[in-house]
Amino acid sequence: MVDPTSDLNEDVAEDEAPTCAVCGDALVQNPDHRVTTRVVDGEVETTHFCSEAHRDEWAE
């Protein structure tokens, strides 16, 4: 998994990139990429989305 604080637009192979939780697309070179971070049972969980619309759809 790619460090979420890194520059995701540089040197990230598609097979190592995070994927959108809604459509499954790899998030490579995506300026609209959104991430939701939360703590569940003491563990940090991050969920990636290719757009704000998909983040909103997932949250409904």
C-alpha positions as CSV (number, residue, x, y, z in Angstrom):
1,M,0.0,0.0,0.0
2,V,1.2,3.5,-0.8
3,D,1.8,5.8,2.1
4,P,-1.3,8.1,2.0
5,T,1.0,11.1,2.8
6,S,3.2,10.6,-0.2
7,D,2.8,12.3,-3.6
8,L,0.4,9.8,-5.2
9,N,0.9,11.3,-8.6
10,E,4.6,10.2,-8.8
11,D,6.1,6.8,-9.3
12,V,3.0,4.8,-8.3
13,A,2.3,1.7,-10.3
14,E,-1.4,1.0,-11.0
15,D,-1.2,-2.4,-9.2
16,E,0.2,-0.6,-6.0
17,A,-2.2,2.3,-6.1
18,P,-5.3,2.5,-3.8
19,T,-8.6,1.7,-5.5
20,C,-11.9,3.5,-5.3
21,A,-14.3,1.9,-2.8
22,V,-17.3,2.4,-5.1
23,C,-16.1,1.6,-8.6
24,G,-12.8,-0.2,-8.0
25,D,-10.7,2.0,-10.3
26,A,-7.0,2.4,-9.5
27,L,-6.3,5.9,-8.3
28,V,-3.3,6.9,-10.3
29,Q,-2.8,10.4,-11.6
30,N,-6.2,11.4,-10.1
31,P,-6.5,15.0,-8.9
32,D,-10.1,14.4,-7.6
33,H,-9.0,11.5,-5.3
34,R,-10.6,11.7,-1.9
35,V,-9.8,9.7,1.3
36,T,-11.9,9.1,4.4
37,T,-10.0,8.1,7.5
38,R,-11.5,6.8,10.7
39,V,-10.6,4.7,13.8
40,V,-12.5,1.4,14.2
41,D,-11.8,-0.8,17.2
42,G,-8.5,1.0,17.8
43,E,-7.3,0.5,14.1
44,V,-7.0,3.3,11.5
45,E,-9.0,2.6,8.4
46,T,-8.7,4.6,5.2
47,T,-11.2,4.4,2.3
48,H,-10.3,5.9,-1.1
49,F,-12.6,7.4,-3.7
50,C,-12.0,8.6,-7.2
51,S,-14.3,11.6,-6.8
52,E,-16.3,13.5,-4.2
53,A,-19.5,12.1,-5.8
54,H,-18.4,8.5,-5.1
55,R,-17.4,9.5,-1.5
56,D,-20.9,10.9,-1.0
57,E,-22.5,7.8,-2.6
58,W,-20.6,5.5,-0.3
59,A,-21.6,7.6,2.8
60,E,-25.3,7.4,2.1
